């Protein structure tokens, strides 16, 4: 419960950072279709790096705890990710 509360707080903080970054990008790139395409490309690149890293890190942590082959542990981690 404590970790969940910390993660929820972190999500709110990251949302604030996203809003600030959006304002900066809009100021420097403008608001046209080129700016939109650059934002989309940045999002896709970020997702392509973060999602695999999440699952690799999850697998390493489960392996360290001896839970890598525990299907329930894996399902719980995936469920919590979604």
N, CA, C and O atoms as CSV, one atom per row, in Angstrom:
chain,resi,resn,atom,element,x,y,z
A,1,UNK,N,N,0.829,-1.209,0.000
A,1,UNK,CA,C,0.000,0.000,0.000
A,1,UNK,C,C,0.865,1.261,0.000
A,1,UNK,O,O,0.538,2.245,-0.663
A,2,UNK,N,N,1.971,1.224,0.749
A,2,UNK,CA,C,2.850,2.400,0.812
A,2,UNK,C,C,3.529,2.651,-0.528
A,2,UNK,O,O,3.648,3.795,-0.966
A,3,UNK,N,N,3.972,1.582,-1.173
A,3,UNK,CA,C,4.620,1.723,-2.475
A,3,UNK,C,C,3.617,2.229,-3.502
A,3,UNK,O,O,3.948,3.087,-4.320
A,4,UNK,N,N,2.400,1.707,-3.468
A,4,UNK,CA,C,1.361,2.163,-4.397
A,4,UNK,C,C,1.107,3.653,-4.221
A,4,UNK,O,O,0.984,4.378,-5.208
A,5,UNK,N,N,1.025,4.124,-2.970
A,5,UNK,CA,C,0.812,5.551,-2.715
A,5,UNK,C,C,1.976,6.375,-3.256
A,5,UNK,O,O,1.768,7.437,-3.841
A,6,UNK,N,N,3.194,5.891,-3.062
A,6,UNK,CA,C,4.366,6.592,-3.579
A,6,UNK,C,C,4.337,6.657,-5.101
A,6,UNK,O,O,4.628,7.701,-5.685
A,7,UNK,N,N,3.987,5.549,-5.745
A,7,UNK,CA,C,3.917,5.531,-7.201
A,7,UNK,C,C,2.816,6.450,-7.725
A,7,UNK,O,O,3.003,7.115,-8.743
A,8,UNK,N,N,1.687,6.494,-7.052
A,8,UNK,CA,C,0.610,7.403,-7.464
A,8,UNK,C,C,1.060,8.855,-7.355
A,8,UNK,O,O,0.782,9.656,-8.247
A,9,UNK,N,N,1.744,9.200,-6.283
A,9,UNK,CA,C,2.279,10.552,-6.132
A,9,UNK,C,C,3.269,10.843,-7.257
A,9,UNK,O,O,3.273,11.941,-7.815
A,10,UNK,N,N,4.099,9.870,-7.586
A,10,UNK,CA,C,5.099,10.047,-8.633
A,10,UNK,C,C,4.429,10.290,-9.986
A,10,UNK,O,O,4.899,11.113,-10.772
A,11,UNK,N,N,3.337,9.580,-10.259
A,11,UNK,CA,C,2.602,9.769,-11.509
A,11,UNK,C,C,2.075,11.202,-11.600
A,11,UNK,O,O,2.155,11.828,-12.657
A,12,UNK,N,N,1.543,11.714,-10.507
A,12,UNK,CA,C,1.041,13.093,-10.501
A,12,UNK,C,C,2.184,14.065,-10.769
A,12,UNK,O,O,2.025,15.014,-11.538
A,13,UNK,N,N,3.318,13.837,-10.148
A,13,UNK,CA,C,4.479,14.705,-10.346
A,13,UNK,C,C,4.961,14.652,-11.800
A,13,UNK,O,O,5.292,15.682,-12.386
A,14,UNK,N,N,4.998,13.456,-12.373
A,14,UNK,CA,C,5.429,13.317,-13.767
A,14,UNK,C,C,4.444,14.001,-14.718
A,14,UNK,O,O,4.855,14.540,-15.745
A,15,UNK,N,N,3.163,13.985,-14.390
A,15,UNK,CA,C,2.173,14.682,-15.206
A,15,UNK,C,C,2.456,16.180,-15.224
A,15,UNK,O,O,2.315,16.837,-16.255
A,16,UNK,N,N,2.851,16.705,-14.089
A,16,UNK,CA,C,3.229,18.121,-14.027
A,16,UNK,C,C,4.456,18.388,-14.904
A,16,UNK,O,O,4.499,19.385,-15.624
A,17,UNK,N,N,5.445,17.501,-14.843
A,17,UNK,CA,C,6.634,17.659,-15.687
A,17,UNK,C,C,6.252,17.615,-17.164
A,17,UNK,O,O,6.787,18.371,-17.975
A,18,UNK,N,N,5.325,16.724,-17.504
A,18,UNK,CA,C,4.876,16.604,-18.897
A,18,UNK,C,C,4.245,17.905,-19.367
A,18,UNK,O,O,4.476,18.336,-20.497
A,19,UNK,N,N,3.454,18.530,-18.514
A,19,UNK,CA,C,2.805,19.787,-18.887
A,19,UNK,C,C,3.842,20.885,-19.122
A,19,UNK,O,O,3.722,21.666,-20.065
A,20,UNK,N,N,4.845,20.940,-18.275
A,20,UNK,CA,C,5.902,21.941,-18.441
A,20,UNK,C,C,6.665,21.680,-19.739
A,20,UNK,O,O,6.948,22.610,-20.494
A,21,UNK,N,N,6.994,20.419,-19.993
A,21,UNK,CA,C,7.733,20.083,-21.209
A,21,UNK,C,C,6.911,20.394,-22.453
A,21,UNK,O,O,7.453,20.854,-23.458
A,22,UNK,N,N,5.619,20.146,-22.391
A,22,UNK,CA,C,4.761,20.463,-23.531
A,22,UNK,C,C,4.802,21.959,-23.830
A,22,UNK,O,O,4.890,22.363,-24.990
A,23,UNK,N,N,4.737,22.776,-22.787
A,23,UNK,CA,C,4.807,24.229,-22.979
A,23,UNK,C,C,6.132,24.639,-23.616
A,23,UNK,O,O,6.165,25.503,-24.492
A,24,UNK,N,N,7.216,24.017,-23.175
A,24,UNK,CA,C,8.536,24.326,-23.734
A,24,UNK,C,C,8.605,23.910,-25.206
A,24,UNK,O,O,9.073,24.673,-26.051
A,25,UNK,N,N,8.138,22.703,-25.503
A,25,UNK,CA,C,8.138,22.239,-26.889
A,25,UNK,C,C,7.289,23.140,-27.775
A,25,UNK,O,O,7.694,23.480,-28.886
A,26,UNK,N,N,6.134,23.520,-27.295
A,26,UNK,CA,C,5.252,24.380,-28.070
A,26,UNK,C,C,5.907,25.730,-28.349
A,26,UNK,O,O,5.761,26.291,-29.435
A,27,UNK,N,N,6.624,26.239,-27.361
A,27,UNK,CA,C,7.300,27.519,-27.536
A,27,UNK,C,C,8.417,27.426,-28.583
A,27,UNK,O,O,8.613,28.356,-29.366
A,28,UNK,N,N,9.139,26.320,-28.595
A,28,UNK,CA,C,10.286,26.188,-29.491
A,28,UNK,C,C,9.935,25.587,-30.845
A,28,UNK,O,O,10.553,25.936,-31.851
A,29,UNK,N,N,8.953,24.689,-30.888
A,29,UNK,CA,C,8.619,24.020,-32.146
A,29,UNK,C,C,7.394,24.602,-32.833
A,29,UNK,O,O,7.195,24.404,-34.031
A,30,UNK,N,N,6.582,25.312,-32.083
A,30,UNK,CA,C,5.344,25.836,-32.652
A,30,UNK,C,C,4.197,24.867,-32.436
A,30,UNK,O,O,4.272,23.963,-31.603
A,31,UNK,N,N,3.126,25.072,-33.209
A,31,UNK,CA,C,1.927,24.259,-33.013
A,31,UNK,C,C,1.473,23.552,-34.290
A,31,UNK,O,O,0.397,22.954,-34.302
A,32,UNK,N,N,2.247,23.604,-35.342
A,32,UNK,CA,C,1.844,23.019,-36.618
A,32,UNK,C,C,1.991,21.514,-36.670
A,32,UNK,O,O,2.312,20.864,-35.675
A,33,UNK,N,N,1.749,20.975,-37.855
A,33,UNK,CA,C,1.805,19.524,-38.042
A,33,UNK,C,C,3.226,18.975,-37.869
A,33,UNK,O,O,3.395,17.843,-37.417
A,34,UNK,N,N,4.247,19.762,-38.223
A,34,UNK,CA,C,5.634,19.319,-38.025
A,34,UNK,C,C,5.936,19.157,-36.534
A,34,UNK,O,O,6.574,18.187,-36.125
A,35,UNK,N,N,5.482,20.096,-35.743
A,35,UNK,CA,C,5.684,20.016,-34.293
A,35,UNK,C,C,4.969,18.796,-33.720
A,35,UNK,O,O,5.505,18.099,-32.859
A,36,UNK,N,N,3.757,18.548,-34.202
A,36,UNK,CA,C,2.992,17.391,-33.751
A,36,UNK,C,C,3.714,16.096,-34.113
A,36,UNK,O,O,3.812,15.184,-33.292
A,37,UNK,N,N,4.219,16.019,-35.346
A,37,UNK,CA,C,4.944,14.828,-35.785
A,37,UNK,C,C,6.185,14.593,-34.925
A,37,UNK,O,O,6.514,13.448,-34.614
A,38,UNK,N,N,6.867,15.654,-34.546
A,38,UNK,CA,C,8.061,15.507,-33.692
A,38,UNK,C,C,7.670,15.009,-32.296
A,38,UNK,O,O,8.377,14.191,-31.708
A,39,UNK,N,N,6.552,15.499,-31.772
A,39,UNK,CA,C,6.094,15.025,-30.460
A,39,UNK,C,C,5.712,13.555,-30.518
A,39,UNK,O,O,6.044,12.791,-29.611
A,40,UNK,N,N,5.021,13.157,-31.573
A,40,UNK,CA,C,4.618,11.758,-31.728
A,40,UNK,C,C,5.855,10.868,-31.855
A,40,UNK,O,O,5.916,9.799,-31.247
A,41,UNK,N,N,6.832,11.303,-32.636
A,41,UNK,CA,C,8.066,10.529,-32.790
A,41,UNK,C,C,8.778,10.374,-31.448
A,41,UNK,O,O,9.292,9.301,-31.132
A,42,UNK,N,N,8.805,11.434,-30.673
A,42,UNK,CA,C,9.419,11.363,-29.348
A,42,UNK,C,C,8.691,10.397,-28.433
A,42,UNK,O,O,9.322,9.640,-27.695
A,43,UNK,N,N,7.369,10.419,-28.479
A,43,UNK,CA,C,6.567,9.498,-27.667
A,43,UNK,C,C,6.822,8.053,-28.072
A,43,UNK,O,O,7.006,7.189,-27.215
A,44,UNK,N,N,6.832,7.788,-29.371
A,44,UNK,CA,C,7.058,6.420,-29.844
A,44,UNK,C,C,8.446,5.921,-29.451
A,44,UNK,O,O,8.602,4.767,-29.051
A,45,UNK,N,N,9.452,6.785,-29.563
A,45,UNK,CA,C,10.814,6.396,-29.167
A,45,UNK,C,C,10.875,6.105,-27.673
A,45,UNK,O,O,11.530,5.153,-27.247
A,46,UNK,N,N,10.200,6.915,-26.890
A,46,UNK,CA,C,10.197,6.718,-25.440
A,46,UNK,C,C,9.517,5.410,-25.065
A,46,UNK,O,O,10.037,4.652,-24.247
A,47,UNK,N,N,8.366,5.144,-25.651
A,47,UNK,CA,C,7.644,3.901,-25.364
A,47,UNK,C,C,8.474,2.694,-25.795
A,47,UNK,O,O,8.501,1.677,-25.102
A,48,UNK,N,N,9.150,2.805,-26.941
A,48,UNK,CA,C,9.965,1.698,-27.449
A,48,UNK,C,C,11.109,1.361,-26.496
A,48,UNK,O,O,11.568,0.219,-26.465
A,49,UNK,N,N,11.571,2.330,-25.726
A,49,UNK,CA,C,12.655,2.094,-24.765
A,49,UNK,C,C,12.095,1.687,-23.405
A,49,UNK,O,O,12.585,0.736,-22.797
A,50,UNK,N,N,11.081,2.393,-22.924
A,50,UNK,CA,C,10.602,2.180,-21.555
A,50,UNK,C,C,9.863,0.861,-21.346
A,50,UNK,O,O,10.081,0.194,-20.334
A,51,UNK,N,N,9.006,0.474,-22.266
A,51,UNK,CA,C,8.217,-0.750,-22.061
A,51,UNK,C,C,9.114,-1.987,-21.977
A,51,UNK,O,O,8.970,-2.766,-21.035
A,52,UNK,N,N,10.036,-2.198,-22.926
A,52,UNK,CA,C,10.919,-3.361,-22.773
A,52,UNK,C,C,11.771,-3.285,-21.504
A,52,UNK,O,O,11.998,-4.300,-20.845
A,53,UNK,N,N,12.239,-2.084,-21.163
A,53,UNK,CA,C,13.026,-1.940,-19.937
A,53,UNK,C,C,12.216,-2.303,-18.704
A,53,UNK,O,O,12.743,-2.911,-17.773
A,54,UNK,N,N,10.938,-1.934,-18.688
A,54,UNK,CA,C,10.084,-2.272,-17.557
A,54,UNK,C,C,10.024,-3.786,-17.375
A,54,UNK,O,O,10.226,-4.297,-16.274
A,55,UNK,N,N,9.747,-4.493,-18.463
A,55,UNK,CA,C,9.595,-5.941,-18.356
A,55,UNK,C,C,10.919,-6.641,-18.067
A,55,UNK,O,O,10.933,-7.644,-17.354
A,56,UNK,N,N,12.031,-6.137,-18.601
A,56,UNK,CA,C,13.340,-6.710,-18.277
A,56,UNK,C,C,13.672,-6.507,-16.796
A,56,UNK,O,O,14.159,-7.421,-16.130
A,57,UNK,N,N,13.409,-5.320,-16.299
A,57,UNK,CA,C,13.661,-5.044,-14.885
A,57,UNK,C,C,12.768,-5.893,-14.002
A,57,UNK,O,O,13.220,-6.422,-12.987
A,58,UNK,N,N,11.489,-6.029,-14.381
A,58,UNK,CA,C,10.567,-6.863,-13.626
A,58,UNK,C,C,11.076,-8.304,-13.581
A,58,UNK,O,O,11.036,-8.945,-12.531
A,59,UNK,N,N,11.551,-8.809,-14.713
A,59,UNK,CA,C,12.060,-10.185,-14.762
A,59,UNK,C,C,13.294,-10.341,-13.877
A,59,UNK,O,O,13.432,-11.342,-13.173
A,60,UNK,N,N,14.195,-9.351,-13.909
A,60,UNK,CA,C,15.390,-9.429,-13.047
A,60,UNK,C,C,15.016,-9.431,-11.572
A,60,UNK,O,O,15.577,-10.197,-10.788
A,61,UNK,N,N,14.075,-8.579,-11.194
A,61,UNK,CA,C,13.662,-8.517,-9.785
A,61,UNK,C,C,12.974,-9.815,-9.359
A,61,UNK,O,O,13.222,-10.319,-8.264
A,62,UNK,N,N,12.119,-10.350,-10.215
A,62,UNK,CA,C,11.455,-11.617,-9.893
A,62,UNK,C,C,12.474,-12.751,-9.793
A,62,UNK,O,O,12.366,-13.615,-8.924
A,63,UNK,N,N,13.463,-12.742,-10.689
A,63,UNK,CA,C,14.507,-13.768,-10.629
A,63,UNK,C,C,15.300,-13.647,-9.323
A,63,UNK,O,O,15.602,-14.649,-8.676
A,64,UNK,N,N,15.628,-12.418,-8.950
A,64,UNK,CA,C,16.370,-12.195,-7.699
A,64,UNK,C,C,15.599,-12.716,-6.493
A,64,UNK,O,O,16.189,-13.242,-5.549
A,65,UNK,N,N,14.280,-12.566,-6.529
A,65,UNK,CA,C,13.433,-13.030,-5.424
A,65,UNK,C,C,13.062,-14.508,-5.547
A,65,UNK,O,O,12.355,-15.040,-4.692
A,66,UNK,N,N,13.529,-15.168,-6.594
A,66,UNK,CA,C,13.182,-16.569,-6.798
A,66,UNK,C,C,11.749,-16.772,-7.263
A,66,UNK,O,O,11.185,-17.850,-7.079
A,67,UNK,N,N,11.161,-15.758,-7.859
A,67,UNK,CA,C,9.753,-15.810,-8.264
A,67,UNK,C,C,9.570,-15.779,-9.774
A,67,UNK,O,O,8.441,-15.684,-10.255
A,68,UNK,N,N,10.648,-15.857,-10.520
A,68,UNK,CA,C,10.553,-15.706,-11.972
A,68,UNK,C,C,9.669,-16.772,-12.604
A,68,UNK,O,O,8.964,-16.493,-13.573
A,69,UNK,N,N,9.696,-17.971,-12.078
A,69,UNK,CA,C,8.868,-19.036,-12.647
A,69,UNK,C,C,7.501,-19.139,-11.979
A,69,UNK,O,O,6.710,-20.018,-12.322
A,70,UNK,N,N,7.216,-18.255,-11.036
A,70,UNK,CA,C,5.926,-18.230,-10.362
A,70,UNK,C,C,4.932,-17.450,-11.227
A,70,UNK,O,O,5.003,-16.224,-11.316
A,71,UNK,N,N,4.023,-18.160,-11.849
A,71,UNK,CA,C,3.087,-17.545,-12.791
A,71,UNK,C,C,2.226,-16.486,-12.096
A,71,UNK,O,O,1.910,-15.460,-12.698
A,72,UNK,N,N,1.850,-16.719,-10.859
A,72,UNK,CA,C,1.022,-15.739,-10.139
A,72,UNK,C,C,1.774,-14.429,-9.918
A,72,UNK,O,O,1.195,-13.352,-10.060
A,73,UNK,N,N,3.054,-14.513,-9.572
A,73,UNK,CA,C,3.853,-13.301,-9.391
A,73,UNK,C,C,3.958,-12.522,-10.696
A,73,UNK,O,O,3.814,-11.299,-10.712
A,74,UNK,N,N,4.211,-13.239,-11.791
A,74,UNK,CA,C,4.314,-12.584,-13.096
A,74,UNK,C,C,2.982,-11.930,-13.457
A,74,UNK,O,O,2.959,-10.784,-13.906
A,75,UNK,N,N,1.895,-12.630,-13.269
A,75,UNK,CA,C,0.568,-12.087,-13.602
A,75,UNK,C,C,0.266,-10.858,-12.761
A,75,UNK,O,O,-0.301,-9.889,-13.264
A,76,UNK,N,N,0.638,-10.885,-11.483
A,76,UNK,CA,C,0.400,-9.741,-10.600
A,76,UNK,C,C,1.192,-8.527,-11.075
A,76,UNK,O,O,0.664,-7.416,-11.084
A,77,UNK,N,N,2.447,-8.720,-11.470
A,77,UNK,CA,C,3.274,-7.617,-11.962
A,77,UNK,C,C,2.699,-7.035,-13.242
A,77,UNK,O,O,2.637,-5.816,-13.404
A,78,UNK,N,N,2.284,-7.896,-14.140
A,78,UNK,CA,C,1.719,-7.424,-15.401
A,78,UNK,C,C,0.414,-6.704,-15.143
A,78,UNK,O,O,0.164,-5.655,-15.736
A,79,UNK,N,N,-0.429,-7.245,-14.264
A,79,UNK,CA,C,-1.700,-6.603,-13.923
A,79,UNK,C,C,-1.460,-5.216,-13.321
A,79,UNK,O,O,-2.149,-4.257,-13.668
A,80,UNK,N,N,-0.486,-5.115,-12.422
A,80,UNK,CA,C,-0.181,-3.830,-11.800
A,80,UNK,C,C,0.375,-2.827,-12.800
A,80,UNK,O,O,0.204,-1.620,-12.633
A,81,UNK,N,N,1.043,-3.326,-13.843
A,81,UNK,CA,C,1.573,-2.441,-14.883
A,81,UNK,C,C,0.442,-1.830,-15.697
A,81,UNK,O,O,0.504,-0.665,-16.088
A,82,UNK,N,N,-0.579,-2.616,-15.945
A,82,UNK,CA,C,-1.695,-2.138,-16.766
A,82,UNK,C,C,-2.529,-1.222,-15.940
A,82,UNK,O,O,-3.530,-0.695,-16.423
